[in-house]
Amino acid sequence: MRLALVVGALGVVFGDIGTSPIYTLQTVFNPSDPHPVPVTTDNVYGVVSLVFWSVVIIVLVTYVLLAMRADNDGEGGIMALITLLRRWSSEQGRRATGTLIALGIFGAALFFGDSMITPAISVLSAVEGLKVVEPSLESLVVPATAVIIVVLFMVQRRGTAVVGRVFGPVMIVWFLAIGAFGVLGIVDHPEILRALSPTYALGFLFGHFDIAFFALAAVVLAVTGAEALYADMGHFGRRAITRGWLFLVFPACVLSYLGQGALILADPANTSSPFFLLVPGWGRWPMVLLATAATVIASQAVITGAYSVASQAAQLGYLPRLRIAYTSESTMGQVYVPWINWLLMISVLTLVFAFRSSTALAFAFGMAVTGTITITTLLFFYVARVKWGTPVWLLVMGASVLLFVDLLFVAANLTKLVHGAWLPLLIGIIAFTVMTTWRRGRELVTAERERHEGSLREFVEQLRSGTAATSRVPGTAVFLNRGNQTAPLAMRANVEHNHVRHDQVVIMSLQTEPVPRVPADQRCVVDDLGYGDDGIIHVTARFGYMETPDVPGALATLDPAMTEGRLQTDQASYFLSKIELRRGKAPTMAPWRKRLFIATSYITADAAEYFGLPRDQTVIMGSHIEV
């Protein structure tokens, strides 16, 4: 099982970072870059060393050794850090944690931008290999890319485990191949091994800062996909990802970079395509095909990462309730979110048809990645201090080094702002605005709804005492509610406007537990709300994350002795409270944010379908709330 998880992780998690050797060094030495790096022996040693130590510091140290230890019940990524921060906000001071949480939300928003750009640039760069082999096929690059992207997103609903099993063996062949060809280059020019010394990276960075600083905007391509390792932790677990990285991905990528560096030392003309020129002539055509498959797979890392981020954001209240499909009985984090899937597909296709080449998207690639990495590093050190009590002196030492590196990359990418780096920032700002607006609007609606609903126990007292004049009608009424503290709006409306209540009234709340399935004898907990003879009860139904909520089925398992009589579930009426949002005059939010909040509410998953209610027995009672 552990080996299967590692293979699955190789096919899902490492695609993005594992295909970086194709274009990183080529981009650094690109003569058409606004700030080109001269091809000299010292610069080659310095660039290769800088790439190696950037991967070590950012991927190995920041993510694999540090950040992945901070999880929220197995879930990773920047949203997991936000969850931990919110958990301690009341204890550590609301202003400081509030600022950090806002930064974290912006980091998550940047990751959504990365999730849109990465598939577009990865698949484009792969399919562009066609015109290298056969120039006459150039006109097919964009349409072929679009077809591949559509197919890629169509198979997502089969689940990350299935996708990983299919892609995993391909990526194993990929890493073995790039490592082997890297060794060939090193054997021809073993002096490139000197680049493993940090002195070359430091000498290049500080001795030629005017060149090295701008080169960082291309060097960052070597660490794109680092955040995906953390975000996908819930899919495969920390151990599987760590083993895959240490024993295969990291060594293979390092060997490839060293081999390409040796090739460039031998002939500076090889900077045109060092990755493919490193491959002997007999193997270039198969390598183009393998690279095409690998870079298509690279999109998988950020796609599944986006599912995880969206799922956690919905749970935290930064996105509406989305339909989430759990695709594994062994790992709760393996999810498929249809709405996010189709949004990403449309966005990626738009980018492909708008930019039409990977080089046009290249300058946009690093901005989202470096921004997210920097914010993740900052949040991690705060969590390390608050959760683990790490000594301040140790935090200052570690944070100073890692944040200095991160901020250096951010500054370098800001120089590419007018060349395309504005795109991920724009996407991030839009996503950040949507998420924070939904969170604020939800707080206003919740407060107003609780005011309308009132106390459940007080409402039951009114019904029992006769204060609320009602007529009892036969049958069972089931009202779905968020908990047992407030009265369901639909129930209150039924009493106040129709002046009726059923002989049997069930107020029901649903909980999703962090286990695949909940045993039938532990499914429901019944609360008589203070009286055992009034026919009104509250039921909490617990479901595992792999189970589809089935309200009628859960009610059928209840013992009549616990429900003040047998429930007529086959003829029960199910009541839902549907809230219509309206823009009010109160200065709670800016008018444009109110419109955005109301528009976002329309993507909320259908409650009747979500809870498994029979349509012909479901009554939806509406009410309106102003925001």
N, C-alpha and C positions, 0 to 999 in steps of 0.2 A: 504493500500500500504506500509506503514511504517513497519507493522508487517511482511509482506511478504519479505521485504528487510532484516529484522533481521533474519528471518528463513533461507533465502538464504545465508546470511553471515555465519550463524552457520554451514551450510553445505559445504561452500567453504573456508572460511577464517580461521576458528579455528581448523581445523582437526589436523594440526601438533602440535600446542602447547597444544591442548586439550587431546591428547593421550600421552603426556610426562609422566604422572603419572604411566604408565605401567612399564616403565623401568628406571626412574631416580634414585630412592632410591636403587633399585636393583643393578644398575651399580655402585653407590657410594660405596656400601659395598661389591662389588664383590671381593672375596678372590683371584681370579686369576689376578686381576689388578696389573700392575707393581709396583704401590704404593698404597697398600690396606689401607683402613681406619678401625682400630680396632673397634669392636662393643662394646662400653661402653655407660653407661647412658649419660654421658656428651657429648660424640660424637654424639649420636642420637639427643639430644636436639640441639646441634650446627649445625648439617647437616640440620635438618628440618627447623630450623630458617634461615639458610643460603639460603636454597631453597626458602622459603617464601619471604625474603627480596630481593633476586635476581629478583624474578618475579615482586615485587613491584617497584623496582628501574628501571629495564630495560624495562619491558613491560608496566606497568601502567604509570610510570612517563615519561620515555624517549619517548615512542611511543604514547600511548593513550592520555596523557595530553599535550605533547610538540610537537613531530615531526609531528603528524597528523594535526597540525594547519598550517603547511607549505605545501601548495599544489600549483600545477600549473594548474589552471582552473579545479579543482576537482581531478586531477590525483595526486597520491601519490607515495611514493617510492623514492629510492635514485636518480633515473633519473629525478624526479621532482625537487629535490634540485639542480641537475646539470643544469637543464634548467634555474632556477632562478639565479644561479651563472653566467651563460653565458650572461644572460640578463643585468647583472650589471658589466660585466668584464671591459667595457670601462670606467666606472665611478670610479671603486674602485682600479684600478691598475692591469694590465694584468698579472704580474708575480705571485702575491699572489693568484688571482683567478685561474690562469692556473694550479698552483700546486694543489689547492683544487679540481679542476675539474678532474685532472688526478687521484687523490685519489678516487674521486667519481666513475670514470669509473672502477677503480680496484675493488671497492666495488660492483658495478653492476656485474662485471665479477665473483666475488666470489659468488654472488647470483645465477648465472647460475650454478655454481658448486653445490650449495645447492639444486637447482632444480633437479639435476640429482641424488644426493645421497639420498635425503629424500624419494622419492617414493620407491627406492630400499630397504632401511633399514626398512621403515614403513611396506611395504607389506610383506617383509620377516619375520619381527618380528610377524606380524599377523598370517601368515600361519604356522609359527613354533609352534603355539599353538596346531596344529594337533598332533604333536609328544608328547605333554604333556598329551593329552587325550588318544591317542592311539599310542604307540611307533612304531608300525609296519607301520605307515603312513609316516615315516620320509623320505623315498625315493621319496615321492610325493611333498615334500615342494618346491623344486626349479621349477619343471615343472608347478605346480599349481600357483606359484608366477608369472611365465612368462605369463600364460594365463590371470590371473587377470590384469596384467599390460597392456597387449595388449587391453583387453576390456575397461579398464579405459581410455586409450588414444583414442580409437575409438569413445567413446561417447562425447569427448570434442567438436566436431564440432557442437553439438546441442546447445552449448552456456552455459555460466556460470549460467544464470538464471534458465534454465531447470535443470542443474546438481544440483544447490543449492536447488531447490524445492524437488528433489528426496532425496538428502543427508541430508537436514536440519532436517526433523523429526527424522531420525536415530540419529543424533548428539544430539538432544534434549533429547531423551531417554538415550543416553550415559552419558550426563552430570548429569542428574537427578540420574542415577544409581550410578555413582562413588561418587557423593556427599552423597547419602543415605548410601552407605556402609562405607564411611569415617566417618559418624556420628556414626555408630555402633561401630567402633573402638575407637572413642573419648569417647563414653559413658562408655566403659569398662575401659579406662585409661584416665580420664579427665585431669590428670596432664600434658599431652602432650601440652595442650593449653599454657603452659609457653613458648613454643618455638616461640610464636608470638612476644615475647619481643626481640628487637634488641640486647639486652645485650648478649643473648646466641650466636647469630651469630658473634658478635664482639669478644666475649670471645673465641669462637672456632677458629676464623680466626687468631687472634693475640696471643692467649695463646697456640695454637697448630699449629703454622704456617707451620711447617715441614710436618704436615699431611693435614691441610686444603688447602694449596696451590695446592697440587696435586689433592685433591678432587674436586676443582673447575672445572677441565676438565670434570667431570661427572655431577656436579651440573648444568653446562651450558645446559644440556639436557632439563632442565625445561623451558628454554626460547627459544628453537629452534622453529621457526615459528613466532617470533616477527616481523621480517622484512616483512613477508608475510602480516601481518595486514596492514602495511603501503603501501606496493606495490599494494595490492588489494583494496585500498581505492576508486579508480576510478570505480570499479565494483559495489560497494554497497553504497558508501558514508560514511563520517566520523561518522555521527550520528548512523547509523545502526550498525556499527562495535563497537562503543563505548558502546551502550546499550547492545549488545550481550555479550560483555566482562564483564561489570560491574554487570549485573543482573543475569548471568548464568555461564559463563565460569570461571571467576576468583573465585567465591565462591566454585564452584564444585571442581576445581583443588586443592584449599587450603584445603578443607575438606578431600580430598583423601590423600594428603600428610600427614596431621595431623593423620588421621586414620592409615596409614601405619606406621608412627613413633610410635604410641601407640602399634601397634602389635609387632614391633621389640623390644620395651621396655619389653613387656611381655615375649618374647622368642627370643633371638638372632638368633636362627635357622631359623626364618621367613624371614631373609634377602635373602633366596634363591629365593623367589617370593612373596614379601609382597603384591603386588597389588592383585593377585588372591587368596592368602591365607586370605586376608581380607574379601573375599566373603564367606558366609556360604556354606557348602558342597552342599546343594540343588541348589545353584545358580551358581556354577562354570562352568558347561557346557554351560548354556545360556550366561554367561559372556564371555566365550572364543569366542563364536559366535559373540556377540555384539562387543567385542574388535577387532575381525577380520574385521568386517564391518567398525568400526571407524578408524582403522589404514590404511585401504585402502583409506578411505575418506581423511585421513591426507595428502595424496599425492596431493589432489586437491588444497590446499592452495598455494604450491610452483609452481604448474603447471600454474595456472591462474596468479600468480605473474610474472612468466617468460614471459607470453604473454604480460603483461603490460610493463615490462622492455624492451622487444624486440621492441614493438610498439613505445615506446618513443625514444629508441635508433635510430630507423630508421628515425624518424622525426627529430632528432637532427643531423643526418648525420654520426652516428657511425656504422650503418649497412646499407646494400643496401635496396632499395625499396622492401618491402615484401608484399605479398598478405595478407591483413588483412580483416577479416569478422567481422562486427559489429553485435552483436546478441541481442541488446535491443534497443527499441525506447525511453525508459525512461532514460537510463544511457549510456552516450557515452563511458565510460571506459570499458564496457563489450565487449571484443574482443576475437577472435579466430585467431591464427596465424598458418596456416597449416605447414609451413616449420619448425617452432620451435617445434610444436607438434611432428612431426615425428623424428626430431633430438633428442628430449628428450626421446622418446620411445626407439630408438636404443641405446642411451647411458645408460638408466636405465637397459635395458635387458642385455647389456654388463656387467654392474656392478653386476647384479644378478648372471650371469653364471660364472663370474670371482671370486667373493668372496664367494658366495653360503651360507652365513649365516649372520644374523644381527650383531652378535658379531664381525665378521671380519671387518665390516664397522663401528663399534661403535666409534673407535678412530678418524675416519675421520669426524665424524658428526659435532663436535663443532667448528672446525677451520674456516670453511666458515662463520658460523653464527656469531662468535665473531668478525671476521674481518669486516664484513658488518655492524654490530651494532656499532662498534667503529667509523668507517668512517661516518656513518649516524649521530651519535651524534656530531662529529666535524663539519660537514657541517651545521647541524641545528643551532648550536650556531653562526656560521658565518652569516647565513641568518638572525637570530634573531637580530644581531647587525646591519646589513646593511639595512634590510627591515623594521624592527620595531623600530630601534633606542634604543634597550634595554640598560640600563646603564651598563658600563663596569664592575663595582663592582659586579653587580648581575650576569652578565655572568661568571665572574671569579669564583664566589662561586658555581654556578650551574655546570659549566663545570668541575671544579676541582673534585667534588664528582663523577659525572657520568663518566667522562673519567678515573678516577682512578679505578672505578669498572670495566669498559670495558677492560682497559689495563691489569688488573689483570687476567681476564678471558683469554685474548689473550696469556699472558705469560704462564699460566697454560696449555693451549692447545698446545703451542709450545713444551712442554716436551713430547708430544705424536707424535712428528714429524716422528720418525722412525717407529712408530706403526700404521701409516695410515693417520696421519694428513697431509702428503705430497700430498695426492690425491686432495683435494679441492684447495690447493695452485697451483698445476699443472694445473688443469682445469681453475682456475682463471687467471693464467698467460697466458694461450693459448687464452682465450676469450679476455683478455685485449689487447693482441698483435693484434688479428684480428680487434678489434674495433678501436684501435688507428691507425692501418695501414690503415684501410678503410677511416677514417676521414682525414688523411694526403693525401692519394691518391686522395680522392674526391676534396680536395682543389686544388691540382695540376691540375686535369682534368678540374675543373671549370674555373680556370684561363686560361688554354690553350684553352678551348672551347670558352670562351668569346673573346679571341684574334682572333680566327678563325671566329667567328660569326660577330663581329663588331657591330656597332650601327644600330639598326633597322631603325630609322628615316633617317639616312644618306643613307642607302640602298634604302629606298623608294624614296629619292630625286634622286638617280642615275637612278632608273627605270623611274621616271617621266621626267627627263631631257634628257634621251636617252643616258647617259654616258655608261650604260650597254646595249649593243646591244642585243635586244630580239625581238622575234616574238610573237604576242598575239594569243593564241589559245582559241577556245570556251570552256565553261565549268567552273566548280568551283573547286578550289584546296584548301584544308584545311591542314594547316601546324601546327602541335602541337608544342608548345614552352613553356619554363618555365616562361616567362613573356613578357613584352612589351618593354624591353630595348635593346635586341639583336636580330639579324636576325636569324631565324632558319637555321641550317646547311643544311637541305634538300632543303630549298627554295634557298639558295645561290648556292648550287650545281646545282639545276635545271636551274638557270639562267646562271651560268658561264660555265657549260659543255653542257647543252642541248640548251641553248640560247632561251628559251621559258618561257613565263609566261601566266597564264590563265586570261580570262576576269575578273573573280572574284577570289580574293585571300583572304582567311580568315586565319589569324594567331591566334591560339586559345590557351589559358591557362586555366587550371582547378584549382579550389580552393575547399578544403573541409572545411565546416563551422562547428562550435561546436553546431549544432542543428540537430535533426533527419532528417528533410526534409526542403528544401527551396521552397517557393511558386513559381509557374511557372512565375508569373509576376516579380519576383526578380531574376530569374535564370541567365540572361545574362546582361553584361554591354559592350557596343560597343564603340570603339575608332576609329575615322576615320584616325588617324595618321597624321593629319594636312591638309588632302585634302578630299573633299566630292565627287570627280568625277573621281578618278583614279582606282576604283574597288578594292582597298586594304584596309582592315580593321583589327583591332585587337578586339577579343572577349574574355572576361573573363567569364567563365561559373562556377557558384557556385552550389555545391551539398552538401546536408546534409550528415552526417556520416552514416546514414542508407541507403542512396541511392547508387545504382550502377551507376557510371559515364556513361552517354549515350551521346556521342558527336553528333551523327546525330539527336537524339531527341531534344537536346538543340538548335541546329541550326535551326530546323524546327519551333521553336517557335518565331524566330526573325521577326520583322516587316520589310518588304522590304524597307520601307522609311529610316530605320536605316542602311541598309546594301548596299545602293547604287544599289538597284535592288534585285529581288527575287533570293534567292540562290537555285541552282539545287541540293538539298541535296540527292535526290534519285539516282543521277548519279555522285555525287561528287567524286573526288579522294582525298584520305587521305594520307598525307606524314609524315613519321616518320624518324627521324635522328637516325641511329644506329651507335654507336661509337665502333670501334674496338681498344682495348687497346694494346699497344706494349711497350716492355721494351726499353727505350732509354738509351743513354750513359751519359746523364746529371746526376750529382751526387745529385739528388733530394731525393732519398731514397736508402737504402742498396739494393743490387740486390735481396736478399731473400725476402725483404719486397715488392719489385715490383712484384715478382712472386706471393706472397700471395695476394696482392691487385687484381691482374688480375684474380686469381682463385676465389676470393670471388665475383667478379663481375658476375660470371655465375649464382648465385642464385637470381639475380634481377628478379622481376616479369615481365612477358611478357607485353610490353606496349600496344600492339594492344588489347589484352584480357582485360587488366586493364581499358582501356578507352572505351571499347565497340565498337571498329571499325569493320566494315564489312571486312572480310578477302579478298574477291574478289575485293574490291575497295581500298585496302591499298597498298601503295608503300613504301618500306623501302629503304632509300638511305644511304649508309654507308660512313663512313669516319674514319680515324684512328688518334689517339692521342698517343703520346709517353709520358711515365711517367719515 
